[in-house]
Amino acid sequence: MKLHACFEQSRRVYLEGGRPDLKVSAREVLLSPTRRADGSCAPNDGVLVYDTSGAWGDPAFDQNSNGIPRVRENWIHERGDTEKTPSGALTGKPGKRPTQLAYARAGIITPEMEYAALRESMRAQAQENAARLPHTHHLFQHAGDGRGAIIPRQITPEFVRAQIASGRAILPANINHPEAEPMLIGRSFLVKVNANIGNSALGSDTAKELEKLRWSVKWGADTLMDLSTGPDIRKTRELILRNCPVPVGTVPIYEALERVDGKAEELSWELFKQVLIEQAQQGVDYFTIHACVKKDFLPLAAKRLTGIVSRGGAIMAKWMTAHKSENFLWKHWDELCEICATYDAAFSIGDGLRPGSVADANDAAQFAELKAQGELVKRAWAFDVQTMCEGPGHVPLHMIEKNMEHQLSWCHEAPFYTLGPVTTDIAPGYDHISSAIGAATIGWHGTAMLCYVTPKEHLGLPEREDVRTGVVTYKLAAHVADLAKGHPAAQARDNALSKARYEFRWADQFALSLDPERAREYHGQTLPQDSSLSAPFCSMCGPKFCSMRLSASTLGKTD
Amino acid sequence: MKLHACFEQSRRVYLEGGRPDLKVSAREVLLSPTRRADGSCAPNDGVLVYDTSGAWGDPAFDQNSNGIPRVRENWIHERGDTEKTPSGALTGKPGKRPTQLAYARAGIITPEMEYAALRESMRAQAQENAARLPHTHHLFQHAGDGRGAIIPRQITPEFVRAQIASGRAILPANINHPEAEPMLIGRSFLVKVNANIGNSALGSDTAKELEKLRWSVKWGADTLMDLSTGPDIRKTRELILRNCPVPVGTVPIYEALERVDGKAEELSWELFKQVLIEQAQQGVDYFTIHACVKKDFLPLAAKRLTGIVSRGGAIMAKWMTAHKSENFLWKHWDELCEICATYDAAFSIGDGLRPGSVADANDAAQFAELKAQGELVKRAWAFDVQTMCEGPGHVPLHMIEKNMEHQLSWCHEAPFYTLGPVTTDIAPGYDHISSAIGAATIGWHGTAMLCYVTPKEHLGLPEREDVRTGVVTYKLAAHVADLAKGHPAAQARDNALSKARYEFRWADQFALSLDPERAREYHGQTLPQDSSLSAPFCSMCGPKFCSMRLSASTLGKTD
C-alpha cells in the first residue's frame, strides 16, 4: 500500500480510465473499524477524496526531479494537430485549433474529458461500490437545489463533452502545460477554488513560490494564478508551470507593465501581444484579460466610493485616460482569440470594474462591464476559445443572487469565476471569512470557481499559513455550495466524518477533515495525552456532559 | 476627552436619554482628516459603534472594584412592584409580574426600552447629524431585503415597546441583574451574538472565566451564556453576574445534574425547580430549558446518524428512558412560567433534538420539537414571560431558509436564536467559518441572535484566542445579516472604512475594523516600519501595482 505523501492515514490511488495511460489520481482516507457494544468490530470503507496534489501526493515521485510527470503529453501528441516552434514550444498546426472546445464541438471525447469525468464522479462511484457491501457508509444525501443548473446523477465523459461544447464548462489545458491534470470549471460540476501565488516588489522569492505551489495543491487548490509583479517574472512562472499539477492562470498585463517599468501609458497592443504569446508558449492555461474596461465606463467608476480596485482595470483606465483612446484589448479581441486558440489557452475575462466596497456593489460601472463581457464571450466562442468570466468583489449578501442571474443571462452561461465576494467591509484580518460567506452563496447559485481570499486581504502579501487558511476556507465554501446544489455524493464525506464523530473515532474524524493537521492540533491543545484519542468525550464537555455519549447509551448505537 | 479603555483611537461616549440616569454607553471611533491633492485637509466625523463592554470600556471605572455599576437599579426600584426575599434577592410582589413583556402589554415604555431604542438607532442618528455637516461620510446605503421583517427607518421607544408586547422581541433583564445594560433580541433589530463561557470538568478556572467575560464583551458579545459544568458552578456564576454588562443565560439542567453527581436518572422536577429559583435570584437573564424533547420524539432521533447532540436534550432523553415518563420540564411548564415571571427571567426554549450532522438536518425529530416549542411559546406569553426559541445546529445552505419559515410560523414570530448553523461537517478546526456562513444566512432571513461557534467546536474547550476569533467572526456574520436586511445605517461603518481604505488612512482603517489589533498586526507583518502607515500602498501589490493608487490618480479622488 502506498501511503499518501501529504496526509497521514491516507493512500494515493489511481482510478483507471479507458486506456492504460489514463489514471486519475485520488486520495483514499483509510478508516478504523466501528467497535460495537458487544465488543465486535465492523469495518468502515475508505473514503475517496478529490486530490489536486498530483505527483506531490505520490510517495513514488522523486521530489528532486526536474519537474513533475507530463501526464497529457501523449494525448496531445497523438491528436496530430500540433507542431513545434523553433524555440521548442508547441503550437497548433496552421488552420488548426487544438482546443478542448473545438474537439467537443466536433463530437470528440478527449482523454482529458474522460479523466475529468472520472475525477468528478469518483465519490459517486465509491458510494455505489459501498452500497453493494454490508458495512456501508451512511448513504443518505439530501436533495439539492441546483438553481437551474443541470446536476446529473452520473457524470459521464459524454456529459462533460456536451457541457464543454455548449460553453457551460471549460477544461483549461494549454498544450504547453502537459503536467496539468485535467479538471472542469462549470456549474454542473464541483465548485473549484483558485489560489493566488506570485511575488511582489516587496516580498517573496522564487523558491518560496514553488513551496507555495506545493502547499496550495496539498490543501486542495484546483487552479493557481501566478500574480507575480516583482523581479524574475518569467523564471518564476517557468518553475511554477513545470511543477504544477493544476492549471495555471496569469494576468499578462502585469508582465507587460513590468517591461515598461510601471508606466501604464507606455503600454501598447504590440507589447501585450508579445507577452501573451510568450506566456502561452510557456504553458499558461488561462489568461485574465481586462478587455471590458471600456472608455465609456470610466465616468461611471469616477462616482464611486472606492473607484477601481482591480489592478488590471486600473492599469487599463490609466492607459485609456492618457491616450484618450478605447481599451486596446477590446479593440484587438479577435487577434487575442486567434492566439489563444492556437495553444488552447482559455480566457478569464477580467472584471476590471468590480466593486471594491459594499457601497459600490451592483452599480452601473460593474454591470456595464458585465454586459460587455457577454459580447466577448460570444466572439471567443466563434474562435473555439474556452472562456469564463470574472466577477466581484464586494457585495452585500442580499445582492449576490442578482450578480449570478445577470451573469448567466448576459454571458450566455459561460462559467463564472468570482473573487469572494466579500459581504462586509469592516472585517480586515477576517476577510477570508467575510468572503467565504459570499463565496458559498454565489457558488450555490451557480459560480463555477471561487478565487480564494486570505486573512491578509487588504492588508498585505499572504504568507505560508495565510495561503493554507485561505485555501482550506475556500474548499469549505466550495463544499458548502456542492452540498447545496446537490452534486452527486457530495455528502458522503460529511456522513463518514459525522459517523466517526458519533463513534468517537477521533483519528478518523481528523483524517476526514479538510485540514487534518489543524483538527488534531486543536484537539490536542486541551487533551494532549495519546489516550484522549480513544476517549468517548473531549475537553469541551468532559465525560459527564458529553451529549453523544449520553445519546448513544440512550438511543443505542448503530453501525 | 475620555479615551476608550479597550480600543485605541476611540473614546467612550454616553448618549443621553429622557432622564438624567439614562445614559447609553457607546464607542466613538475617531478619524484623521482626508488629505486632498492640493495639500488641504477635510475632517472626517467620528463613527459611533454599538459597544457591549459596559464599565470595562469606561476609563473612569475602577477595575478593582467589587462588581460593575448597577445601571438599572433605580428603574427597577421606582416601579415599586418588587420586594426583597430574606436572602436579599429581589422578587415580584405577590400577584405582580415585573417583566418587560407585562409592562409593554400595559402600554408602559420603561427606561430599559428607551435605552435599547437609543442603542439600536445610534448609528442612524449619527448619520443624520453627519448629513447636516459639510464634511460628511459617504451616506449611501443599499435598500435591504428584510424577508418580511419590519425594519423601521427610526427605532423609537414606542416601536421597541410594541415589538416586545407582540412577543417579536425580548429585552432580557432579570431584576436581580441590574448590572446588565438593556438590549433587544428581535428580527427588527440588529442581529445579536451570544458567546459561551464557563468551565468544564477538564479545564478552566474562576478567574479565567471572568477574564473570558471581559474579553468577550470587549469584542462585542451581546449576551453571555455561562455553561459551566465543572466545580464551583454557583461561585463562578456569581462572579460573572456581578461583573457582566450584558444579559447572562444558563442551562440550569447542568447544575441540577452536578447535584446528582452526573446521574441523569436521579434528576427530578423538585431539584430542578430549586436550582432554577436559586439561579433566577442570582440574576440569570434567560434560561435554556429543554422542555420540548418529548418522549414520543425519541424514536425519531434513534434513526439518526448522530442521535442527540444537545447536552440538555441527551440528559432529558436519558431521564425519560430511565423513568418511562414524559419530560418533567414539559409537564411543569406552567410552574416554570410562574417562577420566571417573578424575576423577569426569559425563556430560551432549547432545541434538544437539533441535528448534529448535515444528514440529520430538517428531519422529523427536529421539526416535531420545533412545533412543540411553539406550544410553549404561547403558554409562556400567557404568563407574561419573555420567550425566544433555540435552533440548529447543522444544516446545509439550501435548507436553512426552511428552518426560519417554520420557526416564524410555528412559534408565532418569537425571536429565533440559533447555533450557527454549521453548513458542512468536514471542517473541524474551521467550524467558526462553516457556521458563520449559515449564521449570516439565517440572520438575514430573520434569526435574532446567533450563538457563536469557535474554531475549537467539536474538538475541545475554547481558550482565550478562540473566544476572540469566535466573537469577532460572529459579529462579522451578524453585520452581514444587518446589511442584508437593511438595518438603518448598518452600512455607515462599512462606508467609513472603505473611504479610509481608498484614501490610505491605514490607522483609520484599522480603528474601524471589528478587530483593530489583528488588522494592525497583519499589516505590520510584511511592512513593519511606522512609515508604512502613511504609504499609499501595501505589501500585497507594492507601489507600482496598487490599483487604488492608480485609480485615484486616474479618476480623481473625492472627499
Chai-1 contact restraints between the chains, C-beta under 6 A:
chainA,res_idxA,chainB,res_idxB,connection_type,confidence,min_distance_angstrom,max_distance_angstrom,comment,restraint_id
A,H138,B,L305,contact,1.0,0.0,6.0,A-B,restraint_1
A,F140,B,A359,contact,1.0,0.0,6.0,A-B,restraint_2
A,H142,B,P396,contact,1.0,0.0,6.0,A-B,restraint_3
A,D145,B,H398,contact,1.0,0.0,6.0,A-B,restraint_4
A,S200,B,C541,contact,1.0,0.0,6.0,A-B,restraint_5
A,S200,B,G542,contact,1.0,0.0,6.0,A-B,restraint_6
A,A201,B,G542,contact,1.0,0.0,6.0,A-B,restraint_7
A,L202,B,S539,contact,1.0,0.0,6.0,A-B,restraint_8
A,L202,B,G542,contact,1.0,0.0,6.0,A-B,restraint_9
A,G203,B,T526,contact,1.0,0.0,6.0,A-B,restraint_10
A,G203,B,S539,contact,1.0,0.0,6.0,A-B,restraint_11
A,T229,B,F545,contact,1.0,0.0,6.0,A-B,restraint_12
A,G262,B,K544,contact,1.0,0.0,6.0,A-B,restraint_13
A,A302,B,L555,contact,1.0,0.0,6.0,A-B,restraint_14
A,L305,B,H138,contact,1.0,0.0,6.0,A-B,restraint_15
A,L305,B,S498,contact,1.0,0.0,6.0,A-B,restraint_16
A,T306,B,S498,contact,1.0,0.0,6.0,A-B,restraint_17
A,T306,B,Y502,contact,1.0,0.0,6.0,A-B,restraint_18
A,G307,B,S551,contact,1.0,0.0,6.0,A-B,restraint_19
A,G307,B,L555,contact,1.0,0.0,6.0,A-B,restraint_20
A,I308,B,S547,contact,1.0,0.0,6.0,A-B,restraint_21
A,I308,B,S551,contact,1.0,0.0,6.0,A-B,restraint_22
A,V309,B,S547,contact,1.0,0.0,6.0,A-B,restraint_23
A,S310,B,S547,contact,1.0,0.0,6.0,A-B,restraint_24
A,R311,B,F545,contact,1.0,0.0,6.0,A-B,restraint_25
A,R311,B,S547,contact,1.0,0.0,6.0,A-B,restraint_26
A,A314,B,S547,contact,1.0,0.0,6.0,A-B,restraint_27
A,A314,B,L550,contact,1.0,0.0,6.0,A-B,restraint_28
A,A314,B,S551,contact,1.0,0.0,6.0,A-B,restraint_29
A,A317,B,T554,contact,1.0,0.0,6.0,A-B,restraint_30
A,K318,B,L550,contact,1.0,0.0,6.0,A-B,restraint_31
A,K318,B,T554,contact,1.0,0.0,6.0,A-B,restraint_32
A,T321,B,T554,contact,1.0,0.0,6.0,A-B,restraint_33
A,S357,B,S498,contact,1.0,0.0,6.0,A-B,restraint_34
A,V358,B,D494,contact,1.0,0.0,6.0,A-B,restraint_35
A,A359,B,F140,contact,1.0,0.0,6.0,A-B,restraint_36
A,A359,B,N495,contact,1.0,0.0,6.0,A-B,restraint_37
A,P396,B,H142,contact,1.0,0.0,6.0,A-B,restraint_38
A,P396,B,L483,contact,1.0,0.0,6.0,A-B,restraint_39
A,P396,B,A484,contact,1.0,0.0,6.0,A-B,restraint_40
A,L397,B,W444,contact,1.0,0.0,6.0,A-B,restraint_41
A,L397,B,V480,contact,1.0,0.0,6.0,A-B,restraint_42
A,L397,B,A484,contact,1.0,0.0,6.0,A-B,restraint_43
A,H398,B,D145,contact,1.0,0.0,6.0,A-B,restraint_44
A,H398,B,A484,contact,1.0,0.0,6.0,A-B,restraint_45
A,T423,B,V480,contact,1.0,0.0,6.0,A-B,restraint_46
A,T424,B,H479,contact,1.0,0.0,6.0,A-B,restraint_47
A,T424,B,V480,contact,1.0,0.0,6.0,A-B,restraint_48
A,T424,B,D494,contact,1.0,0.0,6.0,A-B,restraint_49
A,D425,B,D494,contact,1.0,0.0,6.0,A-B,restraint_50
A,D425,B,L497,contact,1.0,0.0,6.0,A-B,restraint_51
A,D425,B,S498,contact,1.0,0.0,6.0,A-B,restraint_52
A,I426,B,R493,contact,1.0,0.0,6.0,A-B,restraint_53
A,I426,B,D494,contact,1.0,0.0,6.0,A-B,restraint_54
A,I426,B,L497,contact,1.0,0.0,6.0,A-B,restraint_55
A,I426,B,L514,contact,1.0,0.0,6.0,A-B,restraint_56
A,A427,B,L476,contact,1.0,0.0,6.0,A-B,restraint_57
A,A427,B,L514,contact,1.0,0.0,6.0,A-B,restraint_58
A,P428,B,S513,contact,1.0,0.0,6.0,A-B,restraint_59
A,P428,B,A519,contact,1.0,0.0,6.0,A-B,restraint_60
A,G429,B,D515,contact,1.0,0.0,6.0,A-B,restraint_61
A,G429,B,R518,contact,1.0,0.0,6.0,A-B,restraint_62
A,G429,B,A519,contact,1.0,0.0,6.0,A-B,restraint_63
A,G429,B,Y522,contact,1.0,0.0,6.0,A-B,restraint_64
A,Y430,B,L476,contact,1.0,0.0,6.0,A-B,restraint_65
A,I433,B,I433,contact,1.0,0.0,6.0,A-B,restraint_66
A,I433,B,A436,contact,1.0,0.0,6.0,A-B,restraint_67
A,I433,B,T473,contact,1.0,0.0,6.0,A-B,restraint_68
A,S434,B,L476,contact,1.0,0.0,6.0,A-B,restraint_69
A,A436,B,I433,contact,1.0,0.0,6.0,A-B,restraint_70
A,I437,B,I437,contact,1.0,0.0,6.0,A-B,restraint_71
A,I437,B,A440,contact,1.0,0.0,6.0,A-B,restraint_72
A,I437,B,V480,contact,1.0,0.0,6.0,A-B,restraint_73
A,A440,B,I437,contact,1.0,0.0,6.0,A-B,restraint_74
A,W444,B,L397,contact,1.0,0.0,6.0,A-B,restraint_75
A,K456,B,Y522,contact,1.0,0.0,6.0,A-B,restraint_76
A,L459,B,Y522,contact,1.0,0.0,6.0,A-B,restraint_77
A,L459,B,H523,contact,1.0,0.0,6.0,A-B,restraint_78
A,G460,B,H523,contact,1.0,0.0,6.0,A-B,restraint_79
A,G460,B,T526,contact,1.0,0.0,6.0,A-B,restraint_80
A,G460,B,C538,contact,1.0,0.0,6.0,A-B,restraint_81
A,G460,B,S539,contact,1.0,0.0,6.0,A-B,restraint_82
A,G460,B,M540,contact,1.0,0.0,6.0,A-B,restraint_83
A,L461,B,T526,contact,1.0,0.0,6.0,A-B,restraint_84
A,L461,B,S539,contact,1.0,0.0,6.0,A-B,restraint_85
A,L461,B,M540,contact,1.0,0.0,6.0,A-B,restraint_86
A,T473,B,I433,contact,1.0,0.0,6.0,A-B,restraint_87
A,L476,B,A427,contact,1.0,0.0,6.0,A-B,restraint_88
A,L476,B,Y430,contact,1.0,0.0,6.0,A-B,restraint_89
A,L476,B,S434,contact,1.0,0.0,6.0,A-B,restraint_90
A,H479,B,T424,contact,1.0,0.0,6.0,A-B,restraint_91
A,V480,B,L397,contact,1.0,0.0,6.0,A-B,restraint_92
A,V480,B,T423,contact,1.0,0.0,6.0,A-B,restraint_93
A,V480,B,T424,contact,1.0,0.0,6.0,A-B,restraint_94
A,V480,B,I437,contact,1.0,0.0,6.0,A-B,restraint_95
A,L483,B,P396,contact,1.0,0.0,6.0,A-B,restraint_96
A,A484,B,P396,contact,1.0,0.0,6.0,A-B,restraint_97
A,A484,B,L397,contact,1.0,0.0,6.0,A-B,restraint_98
A,A484,B,H398,contact,1.0,0.0,6.0,A-B,restraint_99
A,R493,B,I426,contact,1.0,0.0,6.0,A-B,restraint_100
A,D494,B,V358,contact,1.0,0.0,6.0,A-B,restraint_101
A,D494,B,T424,contact,1.0,0.0,6.0,A-B,restraint_102
A,D494,B,D425,contact,1.0,0.0,6.0,A-B,restraint_103
A,D494,B,I426,contact,1.0,0.0,6.0,A-B,restraint_104
A,N495,B,A359,contact,1.0,0.0,6.0,A-B,restraint_105
A,L497,B,D425,contact,1.0,0.0,6.0,A-B,restraint_106
A,L497,B,I426,contact,1.0,0.0,6.0,A-B,restraint_107
A,S498,B,L305,contact,1.0,0.0,6.0,A-B,restraint_108
A,S498,B,T306,contact,1.0,0.0,6.0,A-B,restraint_109
A,S498,B,S357,contact,1.0,0.0,6.0,A-B,restraint_110
A,S498,B,D425,contact,1.0,0.0,6.0,A-B,restraint_111
A,Y502,B,T306,contact,1.0,0.0,6.0,A-B,restraint_112
A,S513,B,P428,contact,1.0,0.0,6.0,A-B,restraint_113
A,L514,B,I426,contact,1.0,0.0,6.0,A-B,restraint_114
A,L514,B,A427,contact,1.0,0.0,6.0,A-B,restraint_115
A,D515,B,G429,contact,1.0,0.0,6.0,A-B,restraint_116
A,R518,B,G429,contact,1.0,0.0,6.0,A-B,restraint_117
A,A519,B,P428,contact,1.0,0.0,6.0,A-B,restraint_118
A,A519,B,G429,contact,1.0,0.0,6.0,A-B,restraint_119
A,Y522,B,G429,contact,1.0,0.0,6.0,A-B,restraint_120
A,Y522,B,K456,contact,1.0,0.0,6.0,A-B,restraint_121
A,Y522,B,L459,contact,1.0,0.0,6.0,A-B,restraint_122
A,H523,B,L459,contact,1.0,0.0,6.0,A-B,restraint_123
A,H523,B,G460,contact,1.0,0.0,6.0,A-B,restraint_124
A,T526,B,G203,contact,1.0,0.0,6.0,A-B,restraint_125
A,T526,B,G460,contact,1.0,0.0,6.0,A-B,restraint_126
A,T526,B,L461,contact,1.0,0.0,6.0,A-B,restraint_127
A,C538,B,G460,contact,1.0,0.0,6.0,A-B,restraint_128
A,S539,B,L202,contact,1.0,0.0,6.0,A-B,restraint_129
A,S539,B,G203,contact,1.0,0.0,6.0,A-B,restraint_130
A,S539,B,G460,contact,1.0,0.0,6.0,A-B,restraint_131
A,S539,B,L461,contact,1.0,0.0,6.0,A-B,restraint_132
A,M540,B,G460,contact,1.0,0.0,6.0,A-B,restraint_133
A,M540,B,L461,contact,1.0,0.0,6.0,A-B,restraint_134
A,C541,B,S200,contact,1.0,0.0,6.0,A-B,restraint_135
A,G542,B,S200,contact,1.0,0.0,6.0,A-B,restraint_136
A,G542,B,A201,contact,1.0,0.0,6.0,A-B,restraint_137
A,G542,B,L202,contact,1.0,0.0,6.0,A-B,restraint_138
A,K544,B,G262,contact,1.0,0.0,6.0,A-B,restraint_139
A,F545,B,T229,contact,1.0,0.0,6.0,A-B,restraint_140
A,F545,B,R311,contact,1.0,0.0,6.0,A-B,restraint_141
A,S547,B,I308,contact,1.0,0.0,6.0,A-B,restraint_142
A,S547,B,V309,contact,1.0,0.0,6.0,A-B,restraint_143
A,S547,B,S310,contact,1.0,0.0,6.0,A-B,restraint_144
A,S547,B,R311,contact,1.0,0.0,6.0,A-B,restraint_145
A,S547,B,A314,contact,1.0,0.0,6.0,A-B,restraint_146
A,L550,B,A314,contact,1.0,0.0,6.0,A-B,restraint_147
A,L550,B,K318,contact,1.0,0.0,6.0,A-B,restraint_148
A,S551,B,G307,contact,1.0,0.0,6.0,A-B,restraint_149
A,S551,B,I308,contact,1.0,0.0,6.0,A-B,restraint_150
A,S551,B,A314,contact,1.0,0.0,6.0,A-B,restraint_151
A,T554,B,A317,contact,1.0,0.0,6.0,A-B,restraint_152
A,T554,B,K318,contact,1.0,0.0,6.0,A-B,restraint_153
A,T554,B,T321,contact,1.0,0.0,6.0,A-B,restraint_154
A,L555,B,A302,contact,1.0,0.0,6.0,A-B,restraint_155
A,L555,B,G307,contact,1.0,0.0,6.0,A-B,restraint_156
